């Protein structure tokens, strides 16, 4: 983690902060990830202001989005997480106002926020992702729930497919755990994703750029206490260990290649972060999800990986902001990634 990685990433960081205009850092919001979003947005805001950007905090839960237009904002850095921030809704509103924003567009954001739809697309493109069962609230009978382990084996991960930050996720070790796990997920969603357990290492890999020019950053292997990388261990403890760029070079490149294919499959742009499992038995990587508005807290993984590639937190924030655009409109500030 302390050693700078060598990558093919080249960022044009010669960006005049004044040229970016008045910037809104969207943070907070109304999702279950509000607390994390406020931490992410606070970090981004401080970094941009420190570089001389005319950046201001903007919480959509406290102010109408129309103020972005009436108050003369020129572009937005989206540091919102979860629903109404990462799912294409805010992106759609910004499109209607013609305000450039960071990250993926409306469709890619909406698809990536739905873990089931994401898995369907990845499977259609031949990309590896764990087997799954989709449950709807209308069919949550005890018999149907108990049948899931017969299809997927045990343990089973049970998730609300439209939430992030491990909210509502549990690991059912046996038949008796399934009912409680499904009830927990159902508090957050009208659908439940039951996913095959992959025994191995938990990985994450950020991506910067778009299309053929997108580049994967160093892979991070996550080692949480007792293998439990939950909400608390993600954001509020220092006991989780992160190993950056420690995979064998060939395996690192293979994981990055899968992540780039997954990113392009969904039509992502700007930045993103894929979460994966690396099966211990044969080293096969399995895609879990794609985050299109990743965390930027002190514990977050994209800045950690970027640092290993020689990119500071401040440089990352400025570069991402310079890439802000609306659908179909390429930013007029140079700084594209080059593979």
Secondary structure by P-SEA (a helix, b strand, c coil): ccbbbbcccccccccccccccbbbbcccccccaaaaaaaaaaaaaaaaaaaccbbbbbbccccccccccccccccccccccccccccaaaaaaaaaaccccccccaaaaaaaacaaaaaaaaaaaccccccccccccccccaaaaaaccccccccbbbbcccccccccccccccccaaaaaaaaaaacccbbbbbbbbcbbbbbbbbccccccccccbbbbbbccccccccccccccccbbbbcccccaaaaaaaaaaaaaaaaaacccccbbbbbbbbcccbbbbbccccccccccccccaaaaaaaacccaaaaaaaaaaacccccccccccccccc
